[in-house]
Amino acid sequence: FFFSNKATRLTMSMLCARFSSTLSLRAPALGPRPSHVGRPSVTVVAKLNTPSSKYRQRLNEKQRMYNKSIKSAARTRIKNVIKFTDNLEREFAKSAEAMSEEDFIKKADELVADAFSHIDKAVSKGVMKKTTAARRKSRVTRLKRQFRERRGWSTPEMAN
């Protein structure tokens, strides 16, 4: 917690000395922001020692790790599509016939379907919002479409 008023703000050493048994220190994820110059660079998180709060802390950590694995799986599948198109782009730069259009469509459709299923799973588990999922799906399909356009391959017309 932070104190917004300069007069009431306590230093980190005073906080730690006063509440050492009930506080834990956690460094900020991206470091201090320029607008927080006068504030301490470490966030203080108050922890209670009741059995129910300890249970919730354990449960929250389990849920965080589970959610992290679901999000990571979705991100990995998206990266697979990106790497596939990038590597294929490099291969086409070396030789004009690195892969046929049919082979590309087959492999790209497999990767896109895998990415979509993991993204949809993340939404169904409540790990990812629907709008985030839609944006990521759009990105994946846009990569595939743009690659086909750069190669001069036919692109299916969009249905209105």
N, C-alpha and C positions, 0 to 999 in steps of 0.2 A: 504494500500500500504506500501511497505517496501523500504527503501533506502539501496542499496547494499554496498555502500562505507561508511566505518566507519566515515570518516570525515564529510560526508554530512548527516548522520543519525541524526534525531531529536528524542528527548525523547517523550514519550507519553504525558507527561504533557504539553510540549510545543505545540504539535499538537492540543491537546484538547483546550488549551487556545486560540490558534490562530484561529482555525476553529470550534469552539464549536457549531455554529448554522448549519453547513453543514456536520457534521460528525456524524456517529453513531459507537458505539463500539460493536463488536461481538466477544465473546470468541471463540477460535478454538475448533473444535469438539473433538479432541483427545488429547488436551493439547500440550504444546511445545515439539518439537522433539529435541533430543540431539544435532543435527547439527545446531540448531538455538539458541544456548545458548546466544549469544550476542544480539539477537533481542528481541523486546518487546513481551510479551506473549499474547497480545490482538491485533487482526487484526482490522485495521481501514478501514471502508468502506465509501467512499465518496458518499454523496447523494446530488442531485440537488433539488432545490425547484421549478422547473418549473412545470406547470400543466401536461405536457406530461410525465415527469419523475415520478411524483406522480402516474399517471394513470398506467404506466408500472410497478411500484413497487406493486401496488394493484393487477394488473393482474398476475404478476409473483408469488405473494403469493398464489393467487387462484389456479394457475396451479400447483404450488409446492404441495399444499394440495391434489389436485386431483390425481396427479401422485403418491403421497405417499400412498393414499388409494388403488390405483390399485396394486402397488407393495406389499403392506401389504396383500391384499387379496390373491395374488399368493403365497407369503411366508407362509401364514396360511394354504393353501391347501397342500403345500409340507410338512409342519410340521404335518398335519393330517396323512399323509401316514407314516411318520417316527414314530409317536406315535403309530399308529395301529400296525406296525410290532414289535416295542419294547414291547408293552403290550402283544401282542400275544406270543412273545418269552418268557416273564415271565410266562404266563399261561401254556405254554408247559413245562416249567421247573417244574411246580407244578404237572401237570397231562399230561399224554401222549396224551390224546384225548380231547384237549381243543376246537378244531375246525376241521371240516373236510376239505379236500382239495378243494372240490367244493364250500363250504361256503367261504373259504379264497379267492379263485379266484374271486367269485362274489363280495365280499366286497372290495377287493383290486382293482379290475377293476373299481368299482364305484369311489373310492377315486382317483385313478390315472387319470381317465377321467376328474374328476372335477379339479384336479391340472393342467392337460394339457389345459383345456379350459381357465382357469384363466391366465396361462402363455401365451397362444396364444393371449388372449385379451390384455395383457400388451404389446405384440409385435405390435399388430395392432394399438394400441393407441400411439405407439412411446415412451412408457415409458421404455421398456426393449429392448436391442439389440437382434438380432436373435441368435448370438452365445451364449449369456448368457442364453437365453431360451433353446437352444439345450443342453447346459451343465446341466441345472436344470432338464430338462425332462429325460436326461440320468441318472442322479442321482436317480430320482424317480423309473424308471424302473429297475435300477440296485438293488435298495433296495428290490423290489418285487422278482426279480429273485434270489438274494442271499438268501432270506428267504426260498424260495422253495427248493433251493439246500441244505441248512442246514437241512431242514426237511426230505430230501430224496425223495421229491415229484418229479414227472416228470416235466421236463422243456421243453418247445417247442423248437425245433431246429431252429436256425437262418437261414433265407433264404438268399442265396448269390445273 
